[in-house]
Amino acid sequence: MEMNNGLRLCTIKSHVLNFSNIELTDFNSLKSFMKINFGQKEALCVFYLDYKVLIGRYDGDDFRFYNNETFEPRFIQKMRLFDQNQELYIWRENKKNFRGRLRVDSDGDEIDVVDAKQVLWGTNSKSFGDFSEIFEERGTKIILPFKDLKIDKNENRAFILTRNYISYETYDSSYKQAGYGDCRFVAFTDKNGAYLEV
């Protein structure tokens, strides 16, 4: 059901696999964990590091960022590896370990979700090969793994599509409160909801 505010409520099937005590000692251990738990399929990734945010591609074996940038896993605060069907989300628990979850849509229990398109900061764009930088006049910029994005102040904007999973808290037999129990990234889109091509 599409609502007037751009949100879409629907029921899907989904399941979650949780991880604890994930050790990511170097970049190879990070790639190995992704390959084993996400699978060898193309996806997009967002890494929130201690010093910056990196958005790139995953080819089922390795990550690709603008300027072939790499980093040490110890700098990861959280990361999302996602495609239209699933997301592997990990976050730093302490200096040595991470926790995480794999959420897969298409099988599992039925759950109500709200899909939301959120506009990304950036009203100008520049292309750098397979990547595009979107930016504001004030200096904020995001580099996205898409070729030749056309962004402006009007109709042409980039969005992130998120899926929010509704959970219900029961307080007594007559009262339940709904809220979001989980959220995942689904895709980057244009204003019409069409997925941006990798």
Residue, then its C-alpha position, 0 to 999 in steps of 0.5 A: m500500500e503506497m501512502n501519500n508521504g512516499l512510504r510503502l507498507c507491505t507484508i513480505k517474508s524475511h528471516v535473520l541470522n545473527f552473528s557474535n564475536i566476529e574477528l576481523t583481523d585484516f582486509n582478507s578476513l573481512k573479505s572471507f567473512m563476506k564471501i562465506n556469509f553473504g555469498q558470491k554475488e554482486a552488491l553495494c556496500v557502505f562502510y562507516l569508518d572512524y574517519k570517513v564513509l566509503i560507498g562502493r561495490y562488492d563483486g562477490d570476492d572483493f570490494r571496489f572503492y573510488n581510487n582503489e581505496t582500502f582500510e584496516p577493519r579496526f576502523i570500521q564502526k559499522m558496515r552494510l553490504f546489500d542487494q535487493n534481496q538481503e543485507l549483511y550488517i556488522w558493527r564494532e562491539n569493542k576493539k577486537n570483535f564485531r557483531g552482525r546480522l544477515r537479513v534475507d527477504s523472500d523466505g521465512d516468517e511473514i513480517d510487515v515492512v515500510d519501504a522509504k526513499q530518503v534523498l541524499w545530500g547533493t545537488n551537483s555531480k561530477s563523474f570519475g570513471d565508474f564513480s560519481e561525486i554528488f555534492e553541495e556548494r557548501g562542501t559536503k560530498i558523497i562518492l557513489p559507485f555509479k557512472d555519469l550520475k546527473i544530479d541537480k537542485n530540481e528533479n534529478r536527485a539520488f535516494i537510498l531506499t530503506r526497508n524498515y521491519i515492524s515489530y510489536e511490543t505487547y504490554d498486556s493482553s489488550y495493548k500492543q505498540a508497533g515500532y521498527g525492530d530492524c532496518r536495512f538498505v535495499a538500493f540507491t534509486d532515482k526520484n521515480g524509484a528506479y534502481l541506479e545501475v551498478 
